Amino acid sequence: MADFSIEYSETTGIVGVSSFSIKDTFESLEDGYMVSQICEGFGFLAISNINGECNVLVYDGDVTVWKVFDFSTNTITQ
C-alpha cells in the first residue's frame, strides 16, 4: 500500500489518503538523524534532520541525493 504525507494531500487537495506527516516526523528527529519513510506522492525514501533543516532522500538519475523540504510551500527544493 502506498504512503502519502499530509503535506502532499494539502498540496494536491486530495483528501483522505495521508498516512503520516513529514513535519511531525522531522520534528521528532534529533539533529543528524534520519528515518526511512517512503512518500509515494513526493517520491522520496527517507526524512532527515541535517543542521535543523528537513531533508528528504530522492532519486536523481541513478543515484540518491538529499534535498531540502520546504514546509512553507510543501515542495522539495535544491
N, C-alpha and C positions, 0 to 999 in steps of 0.2 A: 504494500500500500504506500502511496506517495505521501510525503510530509510537505505541508505548505505552512509558511510562517504567517503570523498575524499581520506583520508588516507587508507581506506580499498580498494578502487579502485586501488590506487597506488601499494598496496601490492600484490593484486591478478592479476593486469593487465587487469581487466575488465573495459571497457570504457563505459561511458555514464550512469552509474547507481547511481552516487553520488548525494546527495541532501543537504549535509552540510559538514562543516569542523570541525573536533574535535579541531584542533589548534585554529581556529578563535573563536569557542565557548569558549574554555578555556581562551583565551586571553581577552575575553570580561567580564570575571568574576572577581569580587573583591575577595581577599583572604577570605576564609571561606564560600563562596557561592557556590551553585550548581544549575544546571538546568536539568530538566527532558528531556532527549534526547535518544531515542532508536536507536541503531545501529544494524540492523539485521546481518550485516557482522561479526562484532566483538562480538555481543551478549551482549551488555551492555544496561543499563537502564537510566543512568544519567552521567553527567560530573560535576566534582567539581574542585575547586582551593583550595587545602589544603596546606598551607605554601608555596605557589608559585609552587606547583607541581600538574600536571594534574593527576586526579584520575577518574576512571570510576567505576560505580556500577555494579557488576556482580553477577550472582547466583553461589554459591559454595555449591552444595548439596541442602539442604533445606533452606539455609539462603542466604542473600545478603551480600556482603562484598565489600569494596573499594579497588581497586588495581590500581597501578601506570600505566599510559600510557606513553610509551617511544617513543617520536617523531623521534629519530634517527633511530629506527628500525621499527616503526609503529607496535609495539606489546604491549600487556598487560603483565606486569611483576609482580613479587612477588607472 
